[in-house]
Every structure is written in C-alpha cells, then in structure tokens.
Amino acid sequence: MFAVMKTGGKQYRVAEGDVLRVEKLAASAGERVQFNEVLMVGGDTLTVGAPLVAGAAVQADVIDQIKGEKLIHFVKRRRKHSSKRTKGHRQQLTLLRVTSILASGADGSGVKAAKGAGSAPKAAASAAAPAGMSDLGVPETASDADKIAEAAAPGARPANLLDAPRDGKADDLKKISGVGPKLEGLLHKNGVYHFDQIVAWGPEEIAYMDDRLSFKGRIERDGWIEQAKKFAAEQE
C-alpha cells in the first residue's frame, strides 16, 4: 500500500518503511506523528481524494531533527561596479520513518497530528494576543494602538495631562530650548499644553513622556523642567 501525503507545502509518495526528510515539524526524536492531509491511497484499490481522502492518514516515527545541504545564493549585478553577494543557507528538516498507512479510521487513532515547527493553534494564538490586538498581533483600531502603546510605555503616566488647553489657550511651549513646532504638536497630542504641567513631572513621568515623544533622555538633557519653571514664573 502507498499514499500521497502533503506536508510543508510539498507532496510525498510514501510506503511503510520509507525514510524521508520533510520540512521541520514540532516534534522530538522518538515521537510518533500522524499526517492527515492524504491526497491518494493506493493498494488493491486506488482512492483519490477531493482534495483529501476522508479518514486516511500516514503515521511516522521521528528519527531526528537535521539540516539539509548547504545552498549557496550568489548574486552578481551587471554594470554595478561588479557588485556581488554570496549567502549560505541550510534548511531545517525532520527525518522520518513511515510506520503505517491508514485508509480509514484516522480520527480515532490517538496519534498527535504533525504540525510545522512555526505553527500554533489559532485558539492559543488568540488567547495570547493582548486586548485590542487581532490574532495576527495587529491593533484592531487606531485607539487600540494608542492604548497598547500607552500600556507598554515605561514610567508612570502624568496625572496632569489634559484633553484641551485651559481657557482654550495653550502656552507657547516652543520657548523651551529644543522644542520646535513638530515637538510642540506631539506634546499637545499627549495632553501637554502648559509649562506648569511639565514642572510637576518627576522621574517616572519623565520616563513615560520620553517614550511617548520618542526622544529618549531629551527632557533631562535639555533641562525642560528648569526652563518650564522659569516660563511659568514669568506668567504669574
């Protein structure tokens, strides 16, 4: 009896006792795995799937995790000052010995299904995804992206952030050395409109705002707190 099975995007014609190499599986040496994607089963009668043969499977023992032959990828570009590049690669593979071919009854065999080394059950992936993230690890909405970034930011979120400037008029934060129109816009976006807000920041709040503004260390390096104290005092 023989079967044509599919794994790792490739098809293999196998019979009991065959030893073959397939794309790396999530299994250890000595384990038995079952391939449930069987396209054809042959023997006394030939059964062709549409596309798979219902209830059919191929079982195999994992002999070892190995690497394939080294492949050389050489690129040479014409008229590019003899530019060339050489890269080597050895594909990770799993060495198997086929133990049995089941024409039917695969669902009740009790042998674990063969899975690629990089695969994970969708339910597990969904459970691991943070709130607001899709199964692919992408924020579902812009607001979700902001919440996730905020949760991941170091330090502590300043308690004095505002939704809008007091009395509808923001301070001219560009007076602070190193703050231009773009950075002032980022401060507004993060709820900072007034000098006295900056004055109240401690080390944890500074670390948080450094991360949100993508200017690590700039607040302390440029002395924002001292400058903000000066400008806030001038307004009193």
Phi and psi restraints in degrees (value plus and minus 20) as a CYANA .aco file:
   2 PHE   PHI    -153.7  -113.7
   2 PHE   PSI     147.1   187.1
   3 ALA   PHI    -166.5  -126.5
   3 ALA   PSI     135.1   175.1
   4 VAL   PHI    -132.2   -92.2
   4 VAL   PSI      95.2   135.2
   5 MET   PHI    -137.2   -97.2
   5 MET   PSI     145.8   185.8
   6 LYS   PHI    -145.3  -105.3
   6 LYS   PSI     112.8   152.8
   7 THR   PHI    -178.2  -138.2
   7 THR   PSI     123.4   163.4
   8 GLY   PHI      40.8    80.8
   8 GLY   PSI       7.9    47.9
   9 GLY   PHI      57.3    97.3
   9 GLY   PSI     -12.3    27.7
  10 LYS   PHI    -145.0  -105.0
  10 LYS   PSI     139.1   179.1
  11 GLN   PHI    -132.5   -92.5
  11 GLN   PSI     122.7   162.7
  12 TYR   PHI    -153.3  -113.3
  12 TYR   PSI     114.5   154.5
  13 ARG   PHI    -112.6   -72.6
  13 ARG   PSI      99.8   139.8
  14 VAL   PHI    -150.9  -110.9
  14 VAL   PSI     136.4   176.4
  15 ALA   PHI    -157.6  -117.6
  15 ALA   PSI     143.1   183.1
  16 GLU   PHI     -77.8   -37.8
  16 GLU   PSI     113.7   153.7
  17 GLY   PHI      73.5   113.5
  17 GLY   PSI     -32.2     7.8
  18 ASP   PHI     -86.9   -46.9
  18 ASP   PSI     123.7   163.7
  19 VAL   PHI    -131.5   -91.5
  19 VAL   PSI     108.2   148.2
  20 LEU   PHI    -163.8  -123.8
  20 LEU   PSI     141.0   181.0
  21 ARG   PHI    -129.1   -89.1
  21 ARG   PSI     111.5   151.5
  22 VAL   PHI    -148.9  -108.9
  22 VAL   PSI     148.0   188.0
  23 GLU   PHI     -76.1   -36.1
  23 GLU   PSI     124.9   164.9
  24 LYS   PHI     -71.5   -31.5
  24 LYS   PSI     112.9   152.9
  25 LEU   PHI    -128.2   -88.2
  25 LEU   PSI     135.3   175.3
  26 ALA   PHI    -102.9   -62.9
  26 ALA   PSI      56.6    96.6
  27 ALA   PHI    -176.9  -136.9
  27 ALA   PSI     133.9   173.9
  28 SER   PHI    -122.8   -82.8
  28 SER   PSI     140.6   180.6
  29 ALA   PHI     -77.9   -37.9
  29 ALA   PSI     114.5   154.5
  30 GLY   PHI      77.4   117.4
  30 GLY   PSI     -37.5     2.5
  31 GLU   PHI     -96.5   -56.5
  31 GLU   PSI     133.1   173.1
  32 ARG   PHI    -126.6   -86.6
  32 ARG   PSI     112.7   152.7
  33 VAL   PHI    -145.2  -105.2
  33 VAL   PSI     141.4   181.4
  34 GLN   PHI    -147.3  -107.3
  34 GLN   PSI     108.3   148.3
  35 PHE   PHI    -117.5   -77.5
  35 PHE   PSI      96.3   136.3
  36 ASN   PHI    -116.7   -76.7
  36 ASN   PSI     -28.1    11.9
  37 GLU   PHI    -111.0   -71.0
  37 GLU   PSI      65.0   105.0
  38 VAL   PHI    -128.4   -88.4
  38 VAL   PSI     102.5   142.5
  39 LEU   PHI    -111.8   -71.8
  39 LEU   PSI     -44.8    -4.8
  40 MET   PHI    -177.0  -137.0
  40 MET   PSI     122.4   162.4
  41 VAL   PHI    -147.5  -107.5
  41 VAL   PSI     107.2   147.2
  42 GLY   PHI    -142.2  -102.2
  42 GLY   PSI     133.3   173.3
  43 GLY   PHI     154.1   194.1
  43 GLY   PSI    -146.2  -106.2
  44 ASP   PHI     -83.5   -43.5
  44 ASP   PSI     -54.3   -14.3
  45 THR   PHI    -149.3  -109.3
  45 THR   PSI     134.7   174.7
  46 LEU   PHI    -125.5   -85.5
  46 LEU   PSI     105.7   145.7
  47 THR   PHI    -137.8   -97.8
  47 THR   PSI     101.9   141.9
  48 VAL   PHI    -128.6   -88.6
  48 VAL   PSI     109.8   149.8
  49 GLY   PHI     -97.7   -57.7
  49 GLY   PSI     146.3   186.3
  50 ALA   PHI    -155.6  -115.6
  50 ALA   PSI      48.2    88.2
  51 PRO   PHI    -107.6   -67.6
  51 PRO   PSI     -38.2     1.8
  52 LEU   PHI    -127.1   -87.1
  52 LEU   PSI     134.0   174.0
  53 VAL   PHI    -105.1   -65.1
  53 VAL   PSI      97.2   137.2
  54 ALA   PHI     -82.8   -42.8
  54 ALA   PSI     110.4   150.4
  55 GLY   PHI      59.7    99.7
  55 GLY   PSI     -22.7    17.3
  56 ALA   PHI    -110.8   -70.8
  56 ALA   PSI     133.3   173.3
  57 ALA   PHI    -180.6  -140.6
  57 ALA   PSI     142.5   182.5
  58 VAL   PHI    -142.6  -102.6
  58 VAL   PSI     106.5   146.5
  59 GLN   PHI    -126.1   -86.1
  59 GLN   PSI     122.5   162.5
  60 ALA   PHI    -168.4  -128.4
  60 ALA   PSI     132.3   172.3
  61 ASP   PHI    -116.6   -76.6
  61 ASP   PSI     117.2   157.2
  62 VAL   PHI    -100.0   -60.0
  62 VAL   PSI     101.1   141.1
  63 ILE   PHI    -106.1   -66.1
  63 ILE   PSI     -66.0   -26.0
  64 ASP   PHI    -190.0  -150.0
  64 ASP   PSI     141.7   181.7
  65 GLN   PHI    -118.2   -78.2
  65 GLN   PSI     102.7   142.7
  66 ILE   PHI    -150.3  -110.3
  66 ILE   PSI     157.4   197.4
  67 LYS   PHI    -139.2   -99.2
  67 LYS   PSI     124.9   164.9
  68 GLY   PHI     -97.8   -57.8
  68 GLY   PSI    -197.3  -157.3
  69 GLU   PHI     -85.2   -45.2
  69 GLU   PSI     130.9   170.9
  70 LYS   PHI     -90.8   -50.8
  70 LYS   PSI     107.7   147.7
  71 LEU   PHI    -125.5   -85.5
  71 LEU   PSI     113.5   153.5
  72 ILE   PHI    -122.7   -82.7
  72 ILE   PSI     105.3   145.3
  73 HIS   PHI    -128.4   -88.4
  73 HIS   PSI      88.4   128.4
  74 PHE   PHI    -134.8   -94.8
  74 PHE   PSI     107.2   147.2
  75 VAL   PHI    -143.0  -103.0
  75 VAL   PSI     106.8   146.8
  76 LYS   PHI    -149.2  -109.2
  76 LYS   PSI     106.4   146.4
  77 ARG   PHI    -122.2   -82.2
  77 ARG   PSI     111.2   151.2
  78 ARG   PHI     -93.9   -53.9
  78 ARG   PSI     125.7   165.7
  79 ARG   PHI      37.3    77.3
  79 ARG   PSI      11.0    51.0
  80 LYS   PHI    -144.1  -104.1
  80 LYS   PSI      20.5    60.5
  81 HIS   PHI      36.2    76.2
  81 HIS   PSI      21.6    61.6
  82 SER   PHI      39.1    79.1
  82 SER   PSI      16.1    56.1
  83 SER   PHI     -86.4   -46.4
  83 SER   PSI     112.7   152.7
  84 LYS   PHI    -170.9  -130.9
  84 LYS   PSI     136.7   176.7
  85 ARG   PHI    -166.5  -126.5
  85 ARG   PSI     116.0   156.0
  86 THR   PHI    -144.3  -104.3
  86 THR   PSI     107.7   147.7
  87 LYS   PHI    -150.3  -110.3
  87 LYS   PSI     121.2   161.2
  88 GLY   PHI    -129.7   -89.7
  88 GLY   PSI     129.9   169.9
  89 HIS   PHI    -169.9  -129.9
  89 HIS   PSI     118.4   158.4
  90 ARG   PHI    -143.7  -103.7
  90 ARG   PSI      95.6   135.6
  91 GLN   PHI     -91.4   -51.4
  91 GLN   PSI     118.1   158.1
  92 GLN   PHI    -101.0   -61.0
  92 GLN   PSI     110.2   150.2
  93 LEU   PHI    -152.1  -112.1
  93 LEU   PSI     145.0   185.0
  94 THR   PHI    -139.6   -99.6
  94 THR   PSI     109.7   149.7
  95 LEU   PHI    -114.0   -74.0
  95 LEU   PSI     106.0   146.0
  96 LEU   PHI    -144.9  -104.9
  96 LEU   PSI     136.5   176.5
  97 ARG   PHI    -144.4  -104.4
  97 ARG   PSI     101.6   141.6
  98 VAL   PHI     -90.8   -50.8
  98 VAL   PSI     106.6   146.6
  99 THR   PHI    -123.4   -83.4
  99 THR   PSI     -55.2   -15.2
 100 SER   PHI    -179.4  -139.4
 100 SER   PSI     135.5   175.5
 101 ILE   PHI    -141.0  -101.0
 101 ILE   PSI     101.8   141.8
 102 LEU   PHI    -122.3   -82.3
 102 LEU   PSI     101.0   141.0
 103 ALA   PHI     -99.1   -59.1
 103 ALA   PSI     -41.1    -1.1
 104 SER   PHI    -179.4  -139.4
 104 SER   PSI     148.5   188.5
 105 GLY   PHI      56.5    96.5
 105 GLY   PSI      -2.3    37.7
 106 ALA   PHI     -85.9   -45.9
 106 ALA   PSI     -50.1   -10.1
 107 ASP   PHI     -82.9   -42.9
 107 ASP   PSI     -49.4    -9.4
 108 GLY   PHI    -124.0   -84.0
 108 GLY   PSI      -1.4    38.6
 109 SER   PHI     -94.7   -54.7
 109 SER   PSI     -48.0    -8.0
 110 GLY   PHI      61.4   101.4
 110 GLY   PSI     -19.0    21.0
 111 VAL   PHI    -109.8   -69.8
 111 VAL   PSI     117.0   157.0
 112 LYS   PHI     -89.5   -49.5
 112 LYS   PSI     124.0   164.0
 113 ALA   PHI     -91.2   -51.2
 113 ALA   PSI     121.9   161.9
 114 ALA   PHI     -93.4   -53.4
 114 ALA   PSI     112.2   152.2
 115 LYS   PHI    -153.7  -113.7
 115 LYS   PSI     127.3   167.3
 116 GLY   PHI     -82.8   -42.8
 116 GLY   PSI     134.7   174.7
 117 ALA   PHI     -83.5   -43.5
 117 ALA   PSI     -46.8    -6.8
 118 GLY   PHI    -117.8   -77.8
 118 GLY   PSI     -15.6    24.4
 119 SER   PHI    -108.5   -68.5
 119 SER   PSI     135.3   175.3
 120 ALA   PHI    -169.0  -129.0
 120 ALA   PSI     123.0   163.0
 121 PRO   PHI     -78.0   -38.0
 121 PRO   PSI     119.7   159.7
 122 LYS   PHI     -80.5   -40.5
 122 LYS   PSI     -56.9   -16.9
 123 ALA   PHI     -82.7   -42.7
 123 ALA   PSI     -61.1   -21.1
 124 ALA   PHI     -87.4   -47.4
 124 ALA   PSI     -60.2   -20.2
 125 ALA   PHI     -83.8   -43.8
 125 ALA   PSI     -59.8   -19.8
 126 SER   PHI     -86.0   -46.0
 126 SER   PSI     -59.7   -19.7
 127 ALA   PHI     -86.4   -46.4
 127 ALA   PSI     -51.5   -11.5
 128 ALA   PHI    -100.3   -60.3
 128 ALA   PSI     -38.6     1.4
 129 ALA   PHI     -92.8   -52.8
 129 ALA   PSI     113.5   153.5
 130 PRO   PHI     -85.4   -45.4
 130 PRO   PSI     140.3   180.3
 131 ALA   PHI     -77.9   -37.9
 131 ALA   PSI     116.6   156.6
 132 GLY   PHI      68.9   108.9
 132 GLY   PSI     -21.7    18.3
 133 MET   PHI    -128.4   -88.4
 133 MET   PSI     124.4   164.4
 134 SER   PHI     -97.9   -57.9
 134 SER   PSI     154.9   194.9
 135 ASP   PHI     -81.9   -41.9
 135 ASP   PSI     -43.5    -3.5
 136 LEU   PHI    -108.4   -68.4
 136 LEU   PSI     -16.3    23.7
 137 GLY   PHI      59.8    99.8
 137 GLY   PSI       4.4    44.4
 138 VAL   PHI    -132.0   -92.0
 138 VAL   PSI     114.5   154.5
 139 PRO   PHI     -77.8   -37.8
 139 PRO   PSI     116.4   156.4
 140 GLU   PHI     -95.3   -55.3
 140 GLU   PSI     -52.0   -12.0
 141 THR   PHI    -158.8  -118.8
 141 THR   PSI     148.1   188.1
 142 ALA   PHI     -83.6   -43.6
 142 ALA   PSI     -58.7   -18.7
 143 SER   PHI     -86.2   -46.2
 143 SER   PSI     -56.8   -16.8
 144 ASP   PHI     -82.5   -42.5
 144 ASP   PSI     -59.8   -19.8
 145 ALA   PHI     -81.8   -41.8
 145 ALA   PSI     -60.7   -20.7
 146 ASP   PHI     -84.6   -44.6
 146 ASP   PSI     -61.8   -21.8
 147 LYS   PHI     -84.7   -44.7
 147 LYS   PSI     -61.0   -21.0
 148 ILE   PHI     -86.8   -46.8
 148 ILE   PSI     -62.5   -22.5
 149 ALA   PHI     -83.4   -43.4
 149 ALA   PSI     -59.1   -19.1
 150 GLU   PHI     -86.2   -46.2
 150 GLU   PSI     -60.9   -20.9
 151 ALA   PHI     -85.8   -45.8
 151 ALA   PSI     -51.6   -11.6
 152 ALA   PHI    -105.2   -65.2
 152 ALA   PSI     -31.4     8.6
 153 ALA   PHI     -88.2   -48.2
 153 ALA   PSI     122.2   162.2
 154 PRO   PHI     -94.4   -54.4
 154 PRO   PSI     152.0   192.0
 155 GLY   PHI      52.0    92.0
 155 GLY   PSI    -180.2  -140.2
 156 ALA   PHI    -143.6  -103.6
 156 ALA   PSI     117.8   157.8
 157 ARG   PHI     -86.7   -46.7
 157 ARG   PSI     107.8   147.8
 158 PRO   PHI     -78.2   -38.2
 158 PRO   PSI     118.0   158.0
 159 ALA   PHI     -98.9   -58.9
 159 ALA   PSI     -32.6     7.4
 160 ASN   PHI    -121.0   -81.0
 160 ASN   PSI      -1.1    38.9
 161 LEU   PHI     -89.9   -49.9
 161 LEU   PSI     126.8   166.8
 162 LEU   PHI    -140.3  -100.3
 162 LEU   PSI     134.2   174.2
 163 ASP   PHI    -100.8   -60.8
 163 ASP   PSI     -43.0    -3.0
 164 ALA   PHI    -178.2  -138.2
 164 ALA   PSI     137.6   177.6
 165 PRO   PHI     -85.2   -45.2
 165 PRO   PSI     128.3   168.3
 166 ARG   PHI     -85.3   -45.3
 166 ARG   PSI     117.8   157.8
 167 ASP   PHI      37.6    77.6
 167 ASP   PSI      -1.3    38.7
 168 GLY   PHI      54.3    94.3
 168 GLY   PSI     -10.7    29.3
 169 LYS   PHI    -152.7  -112.7
 169 LYS   PSI      99.9   139.9
 170 ALA   PHI    -108.2   -68.2
 170 ALA   PSI     133.4   173.4
 171 ASP   PHI     -89.9   -49.9
 171 ASP   PSI     137.7   177.7
 172 ASP   PHI    -102.4   -62.4
 172 ASP   PSI      68.0   108.0
 173 LEU   PHI     -88.1   -48.1
 173 LEU   PSI     -33.1     6.9
 174 LYS   PHI     -89.6   -49.6
 174 LYS   PSI     -29.7    10.3
 175 LYS   PHI     -86.4   -46.4
 175 LYS   PSI     -46.1    -6.1
 176 ILE   PHI     -91.5   -51.5
 176 ILE   PSI     109.2   149.2
 177 SER   PHI     -78.7   -38.7
 177 SER   PSI     108.0   148.0
 178 GLY   PHI      75.4   115.4
 178 GLY   PSI     -27.2    12.8
 179 VAL   PHI    -121.4   -81.4
 179 VAL   PSI      93.4   133.4
 180 GLY   PHI    -124.9   -84.9
 180 GLY   PSI    -193.8  -153.8
 181 PRO   PHI     -76.8   -36.8
 181 PRO   PSI     -60.1   -20.1
 182 LYS   PHI     -87.0   -47.0
 182 LYS   PSI     -65.0   -25.0
 183 LEU   PHI     -90.0   -50.0
 183 LEU   PSI     -53.9   -13.9
 184 GLU   PHI     -82.8   -42.8
 184 GLU   PSI     -59.8   -19.8
 185 GLY   PHI     -82.7   -42.7
 185 GLY   PSI     -58.3   -18.3
 186 LEU   PHI     -86.0   -46.0
 186 LEU   PSI     -59.3   -19.3
 187 LEU   PHI     -83.0   -43.0
 187 LEU   PSI     -63.3   -23.3
 188 HIS   PHI     -81.2   -41.2
 188 HIS   PSI     -62.2   -22.2
 189 LYS   PHI     -81.5   -41.5
 189 LYS   PSI     -50.7   -10.7
 190 ASN   PHI    -115.8   -75.8
 190 ASN   PSI      -7.8    32.2
 191 GLY   PHI      68.8   108.8
 191 GLY   PSI      -1.0    39.0
 192 VAL   PHI    -131.4   -91.4
 192 VAL   PSI      96.4   136.4
 193 TYR   PHI    -146.3  -106.3
 193 TYR   PSI     -34.9     5.1
 194 HIS   PHI    -152.6  -112.6
 194 HIS   PSI     131.6   171.6
 195 PHE   PHI     -81.1   -41.1
 195 PHE   PSI     -59.2   -19.2
 196 ASP   PHI     -86.0   -46.0
 196 ASP   PSI     -42.6    -2.6
 197 GLN   PHI     -85.6   -45.6
 197 GLN   PSI     -63.4   -23.4
 198 ILE   PHI     -87.4   -47.4
 198 ILE   PSI     -58.5   -18.5
 199 VAL   PHI     -77.3   -37.3
 199 VAL   PSI     -54.6   -14.6
 200 ALA   PHI     -99.3   -59.3
 200 ALA   PSI     -24.7    15.3
 201 TRP   PHI     -93.7   -53.7
 201 TRP   PSI     118.3   158.3
 202 GLY   PHI    -126.2   -86.2
 202 GLY   PSI    -193.4  -153.4
 203 PRO   PHI     -75.5   -35.5
 203 PRO   PSI     -60.8   -20.8
 204 GLU   PHI     -87.7   -47.7
 204 GLU   PSI     -62.0   -22.0
 205 GLU   PHI     -87.5   -47.5
 205 GLU   PSI     -56.9   -16.9
 206 ILE   PHI     -83.3   -43.3
 206 ILE   PSI     -63.8   -23.8
 207 ALA   PHI     -81.4   -41.4
 207 ALA   PSI     -60.7   -20.7
 208 TYR   PHI     -83.2   -43.2
 208 TYR   PSI     -68.7   -28.7
 209 MET   PHI     -89.8   -49.8
 209 MET   PSI     -54.1   -14.1
 210 ASP   PHI     -75.1   -35.1
 210 ASP   PSI     -64.9   -24.9
 211 ASP   PHI     -88.3   -48.3
 211 ASP   PSI     -62.1   -22.1
 212 ARG   PHI     -88.1   -48.1
 212 ARG   PSI     -50.0   -10.0
 213 LEU   PHI    -112.9   -72.9
 213 LEU   PSI     -27.8    12.2
 214 SER   PHI      40.6    80.6
 214 SER   PSI      12.8    52.8
 215 PHE   PHI    -148.3  -108.3
 215 PHE   PSI      57.3    97.3
 216 LYS   PHI     -80.1   -40.1
 216 LYS   PSI     104.4   144.4
 217 GLY   PHI      59.8    99.8
 217 GLY   PSI     -23.9    16.1
 218 ARG   PHI     -90.4   -50.4
 218 ARG   PSI     -54.9   -14.9
 219 ILE   PHI     -80.5   -40.5
 219 ILE   PSI     -65.5   -25.5
 220 GLU   PHI     -97.8   -57.8
 220 GLU   PSI     -57.6   -17.6
 221 ARG   PHI     -82.6   -42.6
 221 ARG   PSI     -61.2   -21.2
 222 ASP   PHI    -111.1   -71.1
 222 ASP   PSI     -19.6    20.4
 223 GLY   PHI      45.7    85.7
 223 GLY   PSI      26.3    66.3
 224 TRP   PHI     -80.8   -40.8
 224 TRP   PSI     -60.0   -20.0
 225 ILE   PHI     -82.8   -42.8
 225 ILE   PSI     -68.2   -28.2
 226 GLU   PHI     -83.7   -43.7
 226 GLU   PSI     -62.0   -22.0
 227 GLN   PHI     -84.4   -44.4
 227 GLN   PSI     -62.4   -22.4
 228 ALA   PHI     -83.4   -43.4
 228 ALA   PSI     -57.6   -17.6
 229 LYS   PHI     -80.4   -40.4
 229 LYS   PSI     -63.0   -23.0
 230 LYS   PHI     -82.7   -42.7
 230 LYS   PSI     -68.6   -28.6
 231 PHE   PHI     -90.2   -50.2
 231 PHE   PSI     -53.5   -13.5
 232 ALA   PHI     -86.4   -46.4
 232 ALA   PSI     -58.5   -18.5
 233 ALA   PHI     -86.3   -46.3
 233 ALA   PSI     -55.9   -15.9
 234 GLU   PHI     -84.7   -44.7
 234 GLU   PSI     -46.2    -6.2
 235 GLN   PHI    -101.8   -61.8
 235 GLN   PSI     -36.8     3.2
